Amino acid sequence: MLEIRPDLTKSNILSRITSLDIFERYCENFTEVGKKFSDRDGDSKPSCLIDYYKGDLLYKDFGAIGSFRAIDYVANKFGVDFYTALEIINRDFKLGLGDSVSTDIPVKPAIIKPSIIQPKEAKPSIIKVKRTEWTEDNLKFWTSYGWDLELLERARIYPISYFWITNFRKGIYDYKTKVSKDSLAFTIDYYLHRGVFRRKLYFPHDEIRFISNVDDTIVQGYPLLPKSGDLLIVTSSIKDCGPFWKLGYNAIAPNCENEFFNNDFVEKLMSRWKKIIIWFDNDYTKPDNPGLKYAKHFADMYNLEYVYNPDNTAKDPSDFVYQFGLDAFKELACENLFHSGKCTKFQE
């Protein structure tokens, strides 16, 4: 009789084993959630941590770039792509998913460790706002970076005069703050998720620029995204999406450069778009240039292309528009997106 097996997918794997099972098997020195350990040769002190973040376990090495969910950790550990990581886990745990396993990575024996109690996830903060009218000053801020009022409305970005914060962990409830007349303050509204409305507050000129209660389901700019197309740009922030939208390109952004999107969403994007290009910051003034490192990391992980602004200009798309204008950015975008995978130096 023909045996029909369930597909080899992330969701089918995680319906049979947990992220904790995966980390316990492949992360030799991991013993306890929330406790630092060493995971690299030559560590002078423990610099790695596996802890709960936005509903699932997350691996972070504070001595290197990147943070990983369980399957991404396996891919990075063995230097393979995401699907091959699924194959490795499927084989090692004898899950019987999909067709035959093709990888020749040696089978890693299970590591027997004491049971780890999973703590309850903390309640997300509640953020409420009072919107105010667009003024010449707060609209001018956005137009200088390539936005217009129509794009702001479509992206659900609004100026605010008050906001209220409830932070259960710190024992703060409905704390009211009035925005100073000399300050700029905006809300970037997302949607209701798990009983809490998700949004990000943006204070461009303040020391603390962002306050948010987002989780890993948030994709910045998603309301403006069609179902499919030829080219999709993944950039660093929603602010950087504006110049692309203004020029007619489709663009979205993760919550931050070092997290990217969850793998299920990446798989959907790759099925809906013919080409996806990562355009993160070029932090050329920083010794380790984290923007380029994360761009290359995620491009390698998902077999995507990446481009970036030239050195000695502006580090990101919106700042480039601010410095050189939208027409100059249009030329740079055409060169980067349609001519090569490397950025050519911008000529004034």
C-alpha positions in Angstrom: 0.0 0.0 0.0 1.2 3.5 -0.8 2.2 5.4 2.3 1.1 9.1 2.2 3.3 11.2 4.6 2.5 14.7 5.8 4.6 17.4 4.1 7.9 18.4 5.6 7.1 21.9 6.8 7.9 24.0 9.9 4.3 23.8 11.1 4.2 20.0 10.8 7.5 19.7 12.7 6.5 22.0 15.5 3.2 20.1 15.9 5.2 17.0 16.8 8.1 18.4 18.8 8.8 21.8 20.5 11.4 24.5 20.0 12.7 23.4 23.4 13.2 19.8 22.1 15.2 21.2 19.1 17.4 23.5 21.2 18.1 20.7 23.8 19.2 18.3 21.0 21.5 20.6 19.0 22.8 23.1 21.6 25.2 21.1 23.7 25.8 23.5 26.6 22.2 24.8 26.9 20.8 23.7 30.3 18.2 26.2 31.3 15.9 28.8 29.7 17.1 32.3 30.6 20.6 31.2 31.8 23.6 32.2 29.8 26.0 29.5 28.4 28.9 29.1 26.0 28.2 27.9 22.5 31.4 28.9 20.7 35.0 27.8 21.0 37.2 30.3 22.8 34.4 32.0 24.7 36.0 33.7 27.7 32.7 33.8 29.5 29.1 32.6 28.6 27.7 34.9 26.0 24.7 32.9 24.6 21.1 32.9 25.9 17.9 31.0 25.0 14.9 32.7 26.4 11.2 33.3 25.7 10.6 36.2 23.3 7.2 37.0 21.7 5.7 33.6 22.3 8.5 31.3 21.5 12.1 30.5 22.4 14.8 32.7 20.8 18.6 32.1 20.7 20.9 35.1 21.0 24.6 35.1 20.9 25.7 38.5 22.4 29.2 38.0 21.0 28.1 37.7 17.3 25.4 39.0 15.0 21.9 37.5 14.7 19.3 35.8 16.8 17.6 32.6 15.9 14.4 30.7 16.4 15.0 26.9 16.8 15.0 25.8 13.2 17.0 28.9 12.1 19.5 27.9 14.8 19.9 24.4 13.2 20.4 26.0 9.7 23.0 28.3 11.0 24.8 25.6 13.1 25.2 23.3 10.1 25.6 26.0 7.5 22.6 24.9 5.4 19.4 26.4 4.1 16.1 26.4 5.9 14.7 23.4 4.1 17.8 21.3 4.7 17.5 22.2 8.4 13.9 20.8 8.3 15.3 17.6 6.8 18.0 17.3 9.5 15.4 17.7 12.3 13.0 15.3 10.5 15.6 12.7 10.3 17.2 13.0 13.7 13.8 13.0 15.5 12.5 10.3 13.2 9.3 12.3 12.5 8.6 10.6 9.1 7.6 13.7 7.3 7.8 14.3 3.5 9.8 12.2 1.2 13.3 10.7 1.6 15.9 12.8 3.4 18.7 13.9 1.1 21.2 15.6 3.5 24.4 13.8 4.4 24.9 15.7 7.6 25.9 13.2 10.3 23.2 12.2 12.7 23.7 14.0 16.0 22.8 11.9 19.1 20.2 13.2 21.4 21.5 15.1 24.5 19.6 14.0 27.6 19.0 16.9 29.9 16.8 17.7 32.9 13.3 18.9 32.1 13.0 22.7 31.7 9.8 24.3 33.0 8.4 26.8 30.5 7.4 30.1 32.1 4.3 31.9 31.2 4.8 34.7 28.7 4.4 38.2 30.1 1.4 40.2 29.2 2.1 42.8 26.5 1.9 46.5 27.3 -1.3 48.4 26.3 -0.7 51.6 24.5 -3.6 54.1 23.8 -3.3 57.4 22.0 -5.2 60.5 21.2 -4.7 61.6 17.6 -4.3 65.2 16.6 -4.5 67.0 13.3 -1.7 67.1 10.8 0.2 70.4 11.0 2.7 72.0 8.7 5.5 71.0 10.9 4.7 67.4 11.5 3.8 66.9 7.8 7.0 68.6 6.7 9.0 66.1 8.7 7.6 63.2 6.6 7.6 64.9 3.2 11.3 65.7 3.6 11.9 61.9 3.6 9.8 61.2 0.5 6.3 60.7 2.0 3.0 62.4 1.3 -0.2 62.7 3.3 -1.9 59.9 1.2 0.9 57.5 2.0 0.8 58.3 5.6 -2.9 57.7 5.8 -2.6 54.4 4.0 0.3 53.3 6.2 -1.8 54.2 9.3 0.6 56.8 10.6 -0.9 59.7 12.6 0.3 62.5 14.8 -0.7 62.3 18.5 -1.1 64.7 21.3 -1.5 62.3 24.2 -0.6 58.6 24.9 -1.3 56.2 27.8 0.9 53.2 28.8 -0.1 50.2 30.8 3.0 48.0 31.6 2.0 45.0 33.7 5.6 43.9 34.3 6.5 47.3 35.8 3.2 47.9 37.6 2.3 50.9 35.5 -1.4 51.3 34.7 -2.9 53.8 32.2 -0.1 56.3 32.7 -1.0 59.5 30.7 1.7 61.6 28.9 1.1 64.8 27.1 3.2 65.5 24.0 5.1 68.7 24.3 4.2 71.4 21.8 7.8 71.5 20.7 8.0 67.7 20.1 7.0 65.5 17.2 5.1 62.3 18.1 3.4 59.8 15.9 1.6 56.5 16.2 2.1 53.7 13.7 -1.1 51.6 14.0 -1.1 47.9 13.2 -4.0 45.7 14.4 -5.7 43.9 17.3 -3.8 40.7 18.2 -4.3 38.4 21.2 -6.7 41.0 22.7 -4.2 43.9 22.5 -4.1 46.6 19.8 -0.5 46.6 18.5 1.2 49.9 17.7 4.5 51.7 17.7 5.0 55.3 18.9 7.7 57.3 17.1 9.4 60.3 18.6 11.9 61.4 15.9 13.8 64.0 18.0 13.7 62.5 21.4 16.3 60.4 23.2 13.9 57.4 23.3 12.6 57.3 19.8 10.3 54.3 19.9 7.8 52.8 22.3 5.9 49.7 21.1 4.0 46.6 22.0 4.6 44.7 18.8 5.2 41.0 18.4 6.7 38.9 15.6 3.4 38.8 13.7 3.8 42.5 12.7 5.0 43.3 9.2 5.5 47.0 8.7 3.9 48.3 5.5 1.8 45.2 5.0 -1.5 47.1 4.4 0.0 48.6 1.3 1.2 45.3 -0.1 -0.7 43.7 -3.0 -1.1 39.9 -3.1 1.7 39.2 -5.5 4.1 40.8 -8.0 7.4 40.9 -9.7 9.6 42.7 -7.2 9.4 43.1 -3.4 11.9 45.2 -1.4 12.5 44.4 2.3 13.9 47.4 4.0 14.9 48.4 7.5 11.9 50.4 8.7 8.5 51.7 7.7 10.1 55.1 7.3 12.3 53.7 4.6 9.3 52.1 2.8 8.0 55.6 2.0 10.4 56.5 -0.8 9.9 53.1 -2.5 6.1 53.5 -2.3 6.4 57.0 -3.7 8.3 55.7 -6.7 5.8 52.8 -7.3 7.8 50.0 -5.7 6.4 47.5 -3.2 8.2 47.5 0.1 7.8 46.2 3.6 10.0 46.1 6.7 10.5 43.9 9.8 10.3 45.3 13.3 14.1 45.6 13.3 17.0 44.5 11.1 18.3 41.7 13.4 14.9 39.8 13.6 13.5 39.6 10.1 10.1 37.9 9.6 9.0 34.5 10.9 9.8 31.6 8.5 6.2 30.9 7.6 5.7 34.4 6.4 9.0 34.3 4.4 7.8 31.2 2.7 4.5 32.9 1.7 6.4 35.9 0.4 8.7 33.7 -1.7 5.6 32.0 -3.2 4.0 35.3 -4.1 6.9 37.4 -5.4 9.2 36.6 -8.3 12.1 38.5 -6.8 12.8 39.7 -3.2 15.7 42.1 -2.5 16.8 43.1 1.0 17.8 46.8 1.3 19.0 47.4 4.8 21.1 50.3 6.3 24.7 50.8 5.3 26.2 51.6 8.7 29.6 52.4 7.2 30.5 54.6 10.2 30.4 51.7 12.6 33.3 49.2 12.7 31.1 46.1 12.4 28.5 47.7 10.0 25.5 45.7 11.5 23.1 46.7 8.7 25.2 45.0 6.0 25.9 42.0 8.2 22.3 41.4 8.9 21.4 41.9 5.2 24.0 39.4 4.1 23.0 37.0 6.9 19.3 36.9 5.9 20.0 37.0 2.2 22.2 33.9 2.6 19.6 32.2 4.8 16.8 32.5 2.3 18.8 32.7 -0.9 17.8 36.3 -1.6 19.7 39.3 -3.1 20.7 42.4 -1.1 21.8 45.9 -2.0 22.6 49.0 0.0 23.3 52.8 -0.2 26.9 53.7 -1.2 29.5 54.6 1.4 29.8 58.3 2.4 26.2 59.1 1.5 23.2 58.5 3.7 22.9 55.2 5.5 19.3 54.4 4.5 16.8 55.1 1.7 14.8 57.8 3.6 17.9 59.6 4.7 19.2 59.5 1.1 16.0 61.2 0.0 16.4 63.8 2.7 20.0 64.5 1.7 19.8 64.3 -2.2 16.1 64.4 -3.1 13.6 61.9 -4.5 14.9 62.1 -8.1 18.4 61.1 -7.0 17.1 58.2 -5.1 15.1 57.1 -8.1 18.3 56.8 -10.1 20.0 54.9 -7.2 17.0 52.5 -7.0 17.0 51.8 -10.7 20.7 51.1 -10.6 20.6 48.8 -7.5 17.4 46.9 -8.3 17.8 46.2 -12.0 21.5 46.3 -12.9 23.5 44.4 -10.3 23.5 42.9 -6.9 26.2 45.4 -5.8 25.8 49.1 -5.2 27.6 51.5 -7.4 28.9 54.8 -5.9 26.3 57.6 -6.3 27.5 60.4 -8.5 26.2 63.8 -7.6 
